[in-house]
């Protein structure tokens, strides 16, 4: 049983680290404070070929798996950019997956090639204010017209809509009440983010301010039929193809954030001298940091196991959910401990751990809550009755 990264995966790790080394703490502080999208980082990752790591080779991608994407995203967050760096690029890795699987050759060329090259940015329009994680209850509706659809509705927490050129949009084409199953009657579109028909309102939030989150108000957006992904009414099933990779990637990104925080805390603990000795010599400081290492290491390998299972077409729902759960918890605990280790300086922006701490809570609540993860594992692994 080989549970180490292979030579190619190490090369990905090293290559990503080299790109990220060009963007230091001052850069991410400025993006967070402004706030503004990290366009320079996005372009650098595109120029290095990393935005297409999971995309088809014939379109300019690398054609690699979720395992390699996980290695890449862990390297991104571990390098200091946190969830801002991850969120600037990770939708490229799982968001367009329905297009890769269900899109026509013409759609793949038209849509994916510009994403890989970094020429387009895409927003992900799924969540709604009255539905939340109950995706089958979305109300945004696409009405059939002579040559396509007209869409009206609202979306919530839509990432990168301030800078996006395109939007991957989940709608209803049949009311839920008229469907045999709740998951029927939903249709997926990939289309222009037309700001004359879509009002984008930025949401002020605790952390990850460099990458915008938004409320969208869609008013009679005309979408041609050629911008529909796959068949009408099967959009929810298409989205499911990307759910496990999304959970794996969020989990491993969280681990990277936690490891960055742990590195900073350990370095400070070696240098900070109080009562004639470095504080890292005290077990009250040393042991909690060692515990953080253990939990982060465990979470990392759960992420990699889940990715391996997915790439080898084996069931991985429990592992993918556990990876996200463990990664988020380990990240939150490590960033909290980093702030506490630095004490008063942990509260200062100069030392960065306060930024990582603010971002760490995000890893616990998106893209799925801890409670739903535990319910999934309880029902599908432990064979307990469904609780909701």
PEPE-V192841 format. One line per field, one symbol per residue. ss: DSSP state (2 for helix, 1 for strand, 0 for the rest). A space follows every 10 residues. Layout:
BEGIN
ss=???
END
This chain:
BEGIN
ss=0000002222 2222222222 0000222222 2222000022 2222222002 2200002220 0000022222 2222222222 2222222220 2222002222 2200222222 2222220000 0111100000 0000222000 1111000111 1111111110 0000011111 1100022200 0000011111 1100000111 1100000000 0011111111 1111222110 0001222222 0022222222 2222222222 2222222222 2011001122 2022222222 2222222222 2222222222 2000002222 2222222222 2222222222 2222222022 2022222222 0222200002 2222222222 00000000
END
